[in-house]
Amino acid sequence: MRLASRVPSFAPARPEEILKPARPWFVVLTLALAFLANTLPASGIVLALKPDFVALTLLYWCIQAPRYVGVGVAWGVGLVMDVVDATLFGQHALAYVVLAYGAEFFRRRVLRFPLWQQAVQVALLLAACAALVLAVRMIGGAPLPRWTYAVPPIVGALLWPALTVLLQWPQRPARSSAL
Amino acid sequence: MRPIPAEPPPFFHRGPSPLARVAFFGFLSIVLLFVDARFRYLEDVRQAAGVVLFPLQRLVHMPAEAIASLAAYFASKRDLARENERLKAELIELSPVAQGYAQARDENARLKTLLELKSRYAEGSAVVQVLYSGRDPFAQKLFVSRGSESGLVPGSAVIDERGVVGQVTRVHPTMSEVTLVTDTDHAIPVKVERSGARSVLYGSGTGRAPELRFTSPTADIRVGDRLVTSGLDGTYPPGLAVAQVTSVERDTGQVFARIECAPLGGVDRSEALLVLAPPAALPPRPEEPADAEAARKGGRAKARRGG
């Protein structure tokens, strides 16, 4: 058997392909990297475009590894994000809890769709979270943000296919010679 | 016949239902939000979490910083030459100011000893690096590289080489949060350098120009005026450049003029900032005499009765 056939191809998995269970350390590592991506210094246009990588990664693991990552983990991660971002305590936590519940709701059917259709559903989930955060902040007395507030969820959804391919790669079984 | 158990067998149990969990954690989040927004009881919790988190954060930032420093090392010769040229020009431009400064300082010291005045602001300031900017679209915040271990205290003014950038609002052991002058919750007392007219500059949030609110339409403020701190708040030392007036709208139908400004400090550009030591505490507010208070209350009550 040639080496090339052992390594899975770097392309989205087909719906019928059964993925290996994710390793807990890989889940933790990707979440840590998402934190890093979120806190990288950015300004101007980059800051306006930057999606919430932690929310995206969390959503992916809520869908793919619901035994490890669920509503409780999402809440904890949200609290950490609140400290790192110096936002009100519980703001990200609430958004991520709702995101995790949405993922629970979507989980069984979202994987049947091709990636770009998944991305549309992800956009809806992320937009719902953004709207929730907006509602919380408006109740807290913040003024209405500019229209660019709606951009990061869309960018996040556009990144969803790439993120899926990247995160599912270690879980894909080696291609057997039978196929 | 045995009844069929209503509960699923124990090996299907996976804890409470997702809806129950969402209700629980959602409620917890809302309680936290309320407590944090209303009472600010959670600062200690935030501090404790920060002590654990920020070293880890610095650790994961290290590769990015290494790449950045490597890129700076290979910065092109032309860029360096151009920057050198610019700095030289600036040096020459500022040299009369600097020469005048020594003389002015001596004179000032003499006058101060004559007046037996204490120095307005304490010695000591710290240079800090910007680590990252906050992602929160509702607030304008920066995170900088020094904290309470380096003697930073909340309330200190933060400036760069062009003007005021903001104010330290929260201090962790090794890093601090700076609220920028463009933040909606930030206000800074200023005066117009040219005319001396006093006002307060309010931030208006991301991408919007800070405004001088509640300023009379007749105030002597023109487009292009430089605003400097007036020092009336006891937080910002007086005389620091803050902003430049970019538009003045005097609508006869409005009670106040609408005056927009552009911050002079590099609020979204600067990488190195200077945190000033807070000025010496102002003398306490004189206590109002008790009878005057009673008289005023009595007067108000009378007025209400009369109305």
Interface residues (C-beta under 8 A of the other chain):
Chain A: A32 L33 F35 L36 N38 T39 L40 P41 A42 S43 G44 L47 K50 D52 G70 V71 G72 A74 W75 G78 L79 V80 V83 V84 D85 A86 T87 L88 F89 G90 Q91 A93 L94 V97 V98 A100 Y101 E104 V136 R137 G140 A142 P143 P145 R146 T148 Y149
Chain B: P18 L19 R21 V22 F25 G26 L28 S29 I30 V31 L32 L33 V35 D36 A37 L42 V45 R46 A49 G50 L53 Q57 V60 H61 A64 V130 L131 Y132 S133 G134 R135 D136 P137 F138 A139 K141 F143 R170 E177 T184 S204 G205 T206 G207 R208 D268 R269
